[in-house]
Amino acid sequence: MEKYSQFRDRGSGISPFIPTTTPTSIITKLLHTGIFFFRLPIFLAYSAVFFLVLDYLPLPQVVRKLLLWTMLGIPGIWWIDLQLDGVKRGSLSQQPESRFPRERAVVAAQFTSPIDALYLAAIFDPIFTISYPGTRKVQRVSLLGAVLHALAPPALSPPNPKRLTTLRALVTAHPHRVIAVFPEMATTNGKGILPLSPSLLSAPADAPVFPVSMRYTPADITTPVPGAWLSFLWNLLAKPTHYIRVRVAEGVANTPSDAADEGKEENDEGDDDDDLTPEERRFLDRIAEALARLARNKRVGLTLRDKAVFVEAWNKRK
């Protein structure tokens, strides 16, 4: 992997785009092969029925979440360690409701795998969005769209700018829903936090932004390389169980958000990093630092454009 050394962060030496592998013995591989071919038709059939039929039905939220937990249970994702940052174990039930994302809140989630969207849907039933560099606007997508985006090529610009909206508009139109944002804009292997999109700056001041980190064990179900569906399905379905460590930081108010910023959102101005105010930079830095702390890793300077160059070099190796 030395030929990909240019895609290491200069400060930390972290390579956030290199796929994670788990070494196994021959006997283990044979066992995993049997598990994979047993689960594969079940998982594909259930996913097809859910995304093509059930996802469009006006089902009660409880039923929808039960269906999603069933989908997560098929590949053995059953052990979830959920903890609030700074809260002692066993005292979750004693925390105020404002300590956990609920209606009229924004979730800024670390982005590493298609499982991220499924888990967020099973917990929060949010409205999913896609962020882009250089704009405060977002694109609203379905749950399936968020899942597919995890293995999509890096998008340096929105495919259809007319379909973009703002977090402020989404919160106003859906005051009883949670809004999910992946501010890193592309998946990593979970070892570093990429620079964040300015899309979080379009959140209204009264909609707290909750940084959320999800780490997986084994970590090979992360998908930093676009289009690697076969290897993802193998790593997901062949292992007996998967463990998710979820950490939620305290909500952060977007205090720079005011009438002037709302005008910026509508005109799509002031989106370059050089045009951000010191208060806006501090807000994005606070979210990024929280994500790095929750994930127990570091922020990196590699951008979405660096990932696009990496993907091109990775594909050429074949």
Secondary structure, 3 states (H helix, E strand, C coil): CHHHHHHCCCCCCCCCCCCCCCCCCHHHHHHHHHHHHHHHHHHHHHHHHHHHCHHHCCCCHHHHHHHHHHHHHCCCEEEEEEEECCCCCCCHHHCCHHHCCCCCEEEEECCCCHHHHHHHHHHHCCEEEEECCCCCCEEEECHHHHHHHCCCCCCCCCCCHHHEECHHHHHHHCCCCEEEECCCCCCCCCCEECCCCHHHHHCCCCCCEEEEEEEEECHHHCCCCCCCHHHHHHHHHHCCCEEEEEEECCCECCCCCCHHHHHHHHHCCCCCHHHCCHHHHHHHHHHHHHHHHHHCCEECCCCHHHHHHHHHHHHHCC
